[in-house]
């Protein structure tokens, strides 16, 4: 399935006379400073898990916003349905690689003449409030936060105290060298 254009394509240059107009409904947020210290460069909230339907719009949006050409896309195999080998893009085919040994929360776009862009993938069924919070959060400083932690930060616990997901993130953070003094103090007071 190829996304329909909402209006006539606008020329970018003589070399690229037709660039697809980006549907304003592409839910993509890029950090304006693509620094290599952050774990992700932005976030994307696809409408479905169907890679064939979702990837063309993402590629067109990233190409337009960054001013570069996407050459390859890498996805976590088990996070997507219907993954094609190639995706149609403006006057080219973009190769798609799928892997089982990468972070399941990210998608990587390899660009011509630039560093790869790593995007946090917000699960399609996420409610709009938390999803929009993640889209906003990734435009700031996320250095040191794992993709799962960024997603968890947008889902505060509904009851007082940490929920199971928050406890899991805290334990993972502590195992990776985060502060354990507060957690130990609470445990010692029991």
Buried (B, 14 or more C-beta within 10 A) or exposed (E): EEBEEEEEEEEBEEEEEEBBBBBEEBBBBBBEEBEEEBBBBBBBBBEEBBBBBBBBBBBBBBBBBBEBBBBBBBBBEEBBEEBBEEBBBBEEEBBBBBEEEBBBBBBBBBBEEBEBBBBBBBEBEBEEEBBBBBBEBBBEEBEEBBBBBBBBBBBEEEEEEEBEEBEEBBEBBBEEEBEBEEBEEEEEEE
